[in-house]
């Protein structure tokens, strides 16, 4: 998986791989994120069924940064998969416009889930620098759940919490996402893409955790039902 760094300029609306590469390659002059900044990997399923939720995530992802900035700041890396074996990552960014600019160049394409590649990528990132949280947004799981759980267990040992946000009611995905969350000490939550505030609130709660752990999530729990739900899901687990 490539690690394309530093996203700032507004790119043209074009969904071709060459245009995405060109945009990312033009943006290498932005300073590198400090190793001391808390880090969150924001991973999305971008297969064909996901376009409405991808568009929703584009609109609400900036509020992750806003929540975290009031608590201590956050660096976010975007990871997505789509099509035939395409699974890619951005560099680490610390402001929402940069991530929005990249996301608006990408459309969803048919293909199978690649959750295992996402989990392995997060593990590689965690070995290079401290990654506190993986946020995953998807609606399906088409891989070996045992293989996914093996990698999730490794992430848990490295201290990476997986927040698995599930659109829809697919029971196979629900079982897998719950188990990945359990093995990492993270949390599972379901949302409906027709209720945009639900995903926004979940992302804000995960960002609060990434910025300051349980204390950060408790800081917003008084006004956030999503934060209270995730805290309840994590009850009894280590920070």
Secondary structure, DSSP 8 states (H G I E B T S, - for coil): --B-----S---S---HHHHHHHHHT-TTS----TTS-EEEEEEE-SGGGHHHHHHHHHHTHHHHHHHHTTT--EEEEEEEETTTEEEEEEEESSHHHHHHHHTT---------HHHHHHHHHHHHHHS---EEEEEES---S-HHHHHHHHHHHHHTT-EEEEEEES--HHHHHHHHHHHHHHT-EEEEE-TT-HHHHHHHHHHHHHHHHHHHHHHHHHHTT-HHHHHHHHHHTTS--
